[in-house]
């Protein structure tokens, strides 16, 4: 029978004892500092909560507790070998008030506060168990030898000392187990957060695969079907030329055969040849027209799947889009780096749909398109001076845009009063 050993870094209870002991022994001073920080933050924040600086100070303290919790999570991963998922970074906000509100409502920060408070009693228990057992064994042995006890008492003290030393590694690992459970409960993502992460990964994978499939379809249509249609069109052109040559050759043959009839016979032959080839030439011409129409439709379809203008990125594609709009458009772009390909495609089609709606329905004489990166998100603002009155529950244009944005975790905000002008703000992440 063959035994297979798996390699890799030991995790959990298989972690080397020195690392586990280092975590347990250094835990008490770290937990004392953490608990003192939390109590100080809560005390000062609560005391000054009725003033203008109270809530901002509390928010700042909570943000610090979040970072401390993340640092403790890294220690648990490094020394205890716990496969602990680090909490996600705080969501990006704009403005001081939004930052304070976001920090005060940050569940991860409050869980970090609770962890720093609960870790202190756990570290006290672990410290006593880890150092208390060997200390008790050594003290028992010293007591028995120093007081000149009976032999059986000394023997019992030796057994107690050996048992205490032997149980110390077990106590260390038991204390580490408590720390792992506490860290899993409070430092790792919650069940709902894990579910959200799983769904986000699944969505990102599905969108990325869909994007690759669309690109593959576009390449197949461009390099395969379109090339074949172009070849057919060229063949039809050659066929039409060959038919014309046949007409001229037939006319010449008739003229030579007629001999003395001369030009009259040649004219008769050419007329006869023309009539005999009228129907084939008409069919070839019709087939060529249909082929040209099919090529044009195929190119339109390919452009709808993956616009050629996007090959160089959204920055170069937007001017191509605004130049073809039905109204004068002022374009402003502040985009230091490119979003992901799927996001660029969504942004391009959303901007195209909005400009089409402006040209068809708004009655506007001008429009503006502003594209910029805000808080690591792509924001597109489209404004027109039309009649207004647009609504998200009318037609299929804006609801379709909202559905397209929802698929990439984006948002659509509409401001279109009946008194005139419409502003649409699109926001989406840079990558999925």
C-alpha positions in Angstrom: 0.0 0.0 0.0 1.4 3.4 -1.0 1.0 6.4 1.2 0.9 9.9 -0.2 2.0 12.9 1.7 0.6 16.3 0.9 2.9 19.2 1.0 2.2 22.9 1.6 2.3 25.2 4.6 0.9 23.7 7.8 -2.4 25.3 8.9 -4.6 25.3 11.9 -3.6 22.7 14.5 -0.6 21.5 12.4 1.1 24.9 12.8 4.6 24.7 14.4 4.4 25.1 18.1 6.9 27.9 18.4 4.8 30.1 16.1 1.6 29.3 18.1 3.4 30.0 21.4 4.7 33.3 20.0 1.2 34.4 19.2 -0.2 33.4 22.6 2.6 34.9 24.6 2.6 38.2 22.7 -1.2 38.4 22.7 -1.6 39.9 26.2 0.3 43.1 25.6 -1.3 43.5 22.2 -4.8 43.0 23.6 -4.1 45.4 26.4 -3.1 48.1 23.9 -6.1 47.3 21.7 -8.6 47.4 24.5 -7.1 50.6 25.9 -7.4 52.2 22.4 -11.0 51.1 22.0 -12.1 52.3 25.5 -10.3 55.6 24.9 -12.0 56.1 21.5 -15.5 55.2 22.9 -15.0 57.4 26.0 -13.8 60.5 24.1 -16.3 60.0 21.2 -19.2 59.5 23.6 -18.2 62.4 25.8 -17.9 64.8 22.8 -20.7 63.3 20.8 -22.9 66.4 21.3 -20.2 68.7 19.9 -19.1 69.2 16.3 -15.9 67.3 16.7 -17.3 64.3 18.7 -18.7 62.3 15.8 -15.8 62.9 13.5 -13.4 61.8 16.3 -15.5 58.7 16.9 -15.5 58.0 13.1 -11.7 58.4 13.0 -11.4 56.0 16.0 -13.6 53.4 14.3 -11.5 53.7 11.1 -8.4 53.0 13.3 -10.2 50.0 14.9 -10.9 48.7 11.5 -7.2 48.8 10.6 -6.2 47.3 13.9 -8.7 44.4 13.3 -7.1 43.9 9.9 -3.6 43.8 11.4 -4.8 41.2 14.0 -6.3 39.2 11.2 -2.9 39.2 9.4 -1.3 37.9 12.6 -3.8 35.1 12.9 -3.1 34.1 9.3 0.7 34.3 9.7 1.2 32.7 13.1 -1.8 30.5 13.6 -2.2 29.5 10.0 -5.9 30.3 9.9 -7.2 30.6 6.4 -9.0 33.8 7.3 -10.4 36.0 4.5 -9.4 39.6 5.2 -12.3 42.1 5.4 -13.0 44.2 2.3 -11.7 47.8 2.3 -14.2 50.5 3.3 -16.4 51.8 0.4 -15.2 54.9 -1.2 -17.0 58.1 -0.3 -17.0 61.7 -1.5 -17.0 64.5 1.1 -16.4 64.7 4.8 -20.0 64.1 5.9 -20.3 61.0 3.7 -17.0 59.8 5.2 -18.1 60.2 8.8 -21.5 58.6 8.0 -19.8 55.7 6.3 -17.3 55.2 9.2 -20.0 55.3 11.9 -22.1 52.7 10.0 -19.2 50.5 9.1 -20.1 47.0 10.4 -16.5 45.7 9.9 -15.2 48.5 12.2 -17.6 47.8 14.9 -16.8 44.1 14.7 -13.1 45.1 15.1 -14.0 47.0 18.2 -15.8 44.0 19.7 -12.9 41.8 18.8 -10.4 44.0 20.6 -12.5 44.1 23.7 -13.2 40.3 23.8 -9.6 39.4 23.0 -8.4 40.8 26.4 -10.1 38.1 28.6 -9.2 35.4 26.1 -5.5 36.5 26.2 -5.6 36.6 30.0 -6.9 33.1 30.1 -4.4 31.9 27.5 -1.5 33.6 29.3 -2.4 32.1 32.6 -2.8 28.6 31.1 0.3 28.8 29.0 2.7 30.1 31.8 0.7 28.9 34.8 1.1 25.2 34.1 4.9 25.0 33.9 5.2 27.6 36.7 3.0 25.5 38.9 5.0 22.4 38.1 8.3 24.1 38.9 7.0 25.6 42.1 5.7 22.2 43.3 9.1 20.7 42.7 11.0 23.5 44.4 8.6 23.3 47.4 9.1 19.6 47.8 12.9 19.8 47.6 13.3 22.9 49.7 11.1 21.8 52.7 12.9 18.4 52.9 9.6 16.5 52.3 9.2 12.8 52.4 10.4 10.8 49.4 6.9 10.0 48.3 6.0 13.8 48.4 9.1 14.6 46.3 8.1 11.8 43.8 4.6 13.2 43.6 6.0 16.7 43.0 8.2 15.4 40.2 5.2 13.7 38.6 3.1 16.9 38.9 6.0 19.0 37.3 6.3 16.5 34.5 2.6 16.4 33.9 2.4 20.3 33.9 5.2 20.5 31.4 3.7 17.8 29.2 0.3 19.6 29.2 1.7 23.0 28.3 1.8 22.4 24.5 -1.8 21.2 24.7 -2.8 24.4 26.7 -1.0 26.5 24.1 -2.8 24.9 21.2 -6.1 25.1 23.1 -5.6 28.8 23.6 -4.7 29.2 19.9 -8.0 27.4 19.1 -9.9 30.0 21.1 -8.2 32.8 19.2 -9.0 31.2 15.9 -12.6 30.9 16.8 -12.8 34.5 17.9 -11.0 35.7 14.8 -13.3 33.7 12.5 -16.4 35.1 14.2 -15.4 38.8 14.3 -12.4 39.5 11.9 -13.4 37.5 8.9 -16.3 38.5 6.6 -19.8 37.6 7.8 -21.9 35.0 6.1 -23.8 37.6 4.2 -20.5 39.3 3.1 -19.1 35.9 2.0 -22.3 35.3 0.0 -22.0 38.7 -1.6 -18.4 38.0 -2.5 -19.3 34.7 -4.0 -22.0 36.2 -6.0 -19.7 39.0 -7.2 -17.1 36.5 -8.3 -19.7 34.5 -10.1 -21.1 37.6 -11.8 -17.6 38.7 -12.8 -16.8 35.3 -14.2 -20.0 35.2 -16.1 -19.5 38.7 -17.5 -15.9 38.0 -18.4 -16.9 34.7 -20.2 -19.7 36.5 -22.0 -17.3 39.2 -23.1 -14.9 36.6 -24.4 -17.7 34.8 -26.2 -18.9 38.0 -27.8 -15.3 38.8 -29.0 -15.0 35.3 -30.4 -18.3 35.6 -32.3 -17.2 39.0 -33.6 -13.9 37.5 -34.8 -15.7 34.5 -36.4 -18.2 36.8 -38.2 -15.4 39.2 -39.4 -12.8 36.7 -40.4 -15.1 33.9 -41.5 -18.6 34.8 -42.6 -17.8 38.3 -43.9 -14.7 37.1 -45.8 -16.9 34.4 -47.5 -19.5 37.0 -48.5 -16.9 39.3 -49.9 -15.5 36.3 -51.9 -18.9 35.6 -53.2 -19.4 39.2 -54.2 -16.1 39.2 -56.1 -17.1 35.9 -57.8 -20.3 37.5 -58.9 -18.5 40.5 -60.3 -16.2 38.2 -62.2 -19.2 36.3 -63.5 -20.8 39.5 -64.7 -17.6 40.5 -66.5 -17.4 37.0 -68.1 -21.0 37.3 -69.3 -20.2 40.6 -70.9 -17.1 39.1 -72.6 -19.3 36.2 -73.9 -21.6 38.7 -75.5 -18.8 40.4 -77.4 -17.3 37.1 -78.5 -20.7 35.8 -79.7 -21.2 39.0 -81.7 -17.7 38.7 -83.3 -18.3 35.0 -84.2 -21.6 35.8 -85.9 -20.0 38.7 -87.9 -17.2 36.5 -89.2 -19.6 33.7 -90.2 -21.9 36.0 -92.0 -19.0 37.1 -94.3 -20.3 39.6 -96.8 -23.2 40.7 -94.6 -20.5 42.6 -92.6 -21.6 45.1 -89.9 -25.3 44.2 -90.3 -24.7 40.6 -89.4 -22.4 41.6 -86.4 -25.2 43.8 -85.1 -27.7 41.0 -85.4 -25.4 38.7 -83.6 -24.7 41.1 -80.7 -28.5 41.7 -80.3 -29.1 38.0 -80.2 -26.4 37.4 -77.7 -27.7 40.3 -75.5 -31.2 38.8 -75.4 -29.9 35.3 -74.6 -27.9 36.6 -71.6 -30.3 39.1 -70.3 -31.8 36.8 -67.6 -28.5 35.4 -66.3 -27.0 38.9 -66.1 -30.1 40.1 -64.2 -29.8 37.2 -61.8 -26.1 37.9 -61.2 -26.8 41.6 -60.7 -29.5 40.8 -58.2 -27.3 38.3 -56.4 -24.6 40.9 -56.2 -27.0 43.5 -54.7 -28.2 41.0 -52.1 -24.7 40.1 -51.2 -23.7 43.7 -50.8 -26.7 44.2 -48.6 -25.8 41.1 -46.5 -22.2 42.4 -46.1 -23.5 45.8 -45.0 -25.9 44.2 -42.5 -23.2 41.9 -41.2 -20.8 44.8 -40.7 -23.6 46.6 -38.8 -24.1 43.5 -36.6 -20.3 43.2 -36.0 -20.1 46.9 -35.0 -23.0 46.3 -32.6 -21.2 43.5 -30.9 -17.8 45.0 -30.8 -17.4 48.5 -32.3 -14.2 48.9 -34.2 -13.8 52.3 -32.5 -13.4 50.6 -29.1 -10.3 48.7 -30.3 -8.2 51.7 -29.2 -10.2 52.3 -26.0 -13.1 54.3 -24.8 -11.0 57.6 -24.9 -10.7 57.3 -28.7 -14.1 55.9 -29.3 -16.1 58.7 -27.6 -15.2 61.4 -30.1 -16.2 59.0 -33.0 -19.6 58.6 -31.2 -20.3 62.3 -30.5 -19.3 63.3 -34.0 -22.1 61.1 -35.4 -24.7 62.4 -33.0 -27.7 64.2 -34.4 -27.1 67.3 -32.3 -23.9 69.3 -31.5 -22.2 67.6 -28.6 -19.5 69.0 -26.3 -17.2 66.2 -25.0 -15.1 66.5 -21.9 -12.9 63.5 -20.8 -10.8 63.2 -17.7 -9.7 59.5 -17.6 -6.1 58.9 -16.5 -6.3 55.1 -17.2 -8.6 52.7 -19.1 -11.4 50.8 -17.5 -11.8 47.1 -18.2 -12.9 45.9 -21.7 -16.4 44.9 -20.5 -16.9 48.3 -18.7 -15.7 50.2 -21.8 -18.2 48.3 -23.9 -21.1 49.0 -21.5 -20.1 52.7 -21.2 -19.9 53.1 -25.0 -23.3 51.6 -25.7 -24.9 53.5 -22.9 -23.5 56.8 -24.2 -24.6 55.9 -27.7 -28.2 55.1 -26.5 -28.4 58.4 -24.6 -27.2 60.4 -27.6 -29.7 58.6 -29.8 -32.5 59.4 -27.4 -31.5 63.0 -27.4 -31.5 63.3 -31.2 -34.9 61.5 -31.5 -37.0 62.6 -28.6 -35.6 65.6 -26.6 -35.8 68.4 -29.1 -32.5 69.6 -27.9 -30.2 71.9 -29.8 -27.0 70.9 -27.9 -25.7 68.4 -25.5 -22.7 67.7 -23.3 -21.0 64.5 -22.3 -18.6 64.5 -19.4 -16.6 61.4 -18.6 -14.3 61.1 -15.6 -13.0 58.8 -12.9 -14.5 59.6 -9.4 -13.6 57.5 -6.4 -12.3 54.7 -8.6 -15.5 54.6 -10.5 -16.3 55.6 -14.1 -18.9 58.4 -14.1 -20.6 59.6 -17.4 -22.8 62.7 -17.2 -24.9 63.4 -20.3 -26.9 66.7 -20.3 -29.1 68.2 -23.0 -31.2 71.4 -23.3 -34.3 69.7 -24.6 -37.9 69.6 -23.4 -37.2 67.3 -20.4 -39.9 65.0 -19.0 -37.9 61.8 -19.4 -38.8 58.9 -17.0 -37.3 55.6 -16.2 -40.6 53.8 -16.5 -41.4 55.0 -20.0 -40.3 53.1 -23.1 -37.4 50.7 -23.2 -34.4 52.9 -23.6 -33.7 54.1 -20.1 -34.9 50.9 -18.4 -32.7 48.9 -20.7 -29.7 51.1 -19.8 -30.5 50.6 -16.1 -30.6 46.8 -16.6 -27.3 46.9 -18.5 -25.7 48.9 -15.7 -27.1 46.7 -13.0 -25.3 43.7 -14.6 -21.9 45.4 -13.9 -22.9 46.8 -10.5 -23.5 50.3 -11.9 -26.2 52.9 -11.3 -28.2 55.4 -13.3 -29.5 58.7 -12.0 -32.0 60.7 -13.9 -32.9 64.4 -13.5 -35.5 65.5 -16.1 -38.1 68.0 -14.9 -41.0 68.7 -17.2 -39.8 72.3 -17.4 -36.9 71.3 -19.6 -33.3 69.9 -19.8 -32.3 66.4 -18.9 -29.3 65.1 -17.0 -28.4 61.5 -16.8 -25.5 60.3 -14.6 -24.1 56.8 -15.1 -21.7 55.3 -12.6 -19.9 51.9 -12.8 -16.8 50.2 -11.4 -13.6 50.3 -13.5 -13.4 46.5 -13.5 -15.6 43.5 -12.9 
